[in-house]
Amino acid sequence: MRPASLALVLWGALIAVLLIVEVAEITHLFTIPIVSAISDPLALVFALVFTTILALVGAIFIGIYVSHRILTPGGFTPFEEEMLRMRQEVRDLKASVDALPTTRGPADPPASPGRKP
């Protein structure tokens, strides 16, 4: 399996797990009474540390993504390159048409088949 597809599978699994956790929170599967949270300070500290670590990891990943997008040099897409080539061709054609002589003498009418000159 290619590394890119492996990364996509891992990110997809992570998103699926986070969606399951979100649905569990919305349905109050994780509801803890406030008295229980206050009466057990160790659990409260553990929850705060766990949330802080998750927030830091998320911020690091966002920072890596943003810095990668900023520092990666961006070039033209193949479509844009083709459009630039076509633009140059149109310029060349326009220049060659402009170089044609613009003053011409009167055109001779075509000879008709029944008439002799």
C-alpha angles and dihedrals in degrees: 000000000000118000092240093055091044089054090050091051092049093048090047091052091049092051090048091052091048091050090052090050091048092051089048090053093048091050090049094242089141097043111144119186113248091234090059092051093050096042092054107052092175091062090047092052091046091051092048093048092046092050091047093051091049090049091050093049090049092049091050092052091048090049092050091049094048094045090048091052092048097045098042110098110236121216134183120287118241089256092054091048090053091049090052091051091049090049090054091049090052090050090051091049091048091050092050091048091049089051092058114102109268099196115072131169122244111293117246111241114243115263115253116230096238098048128079120211 
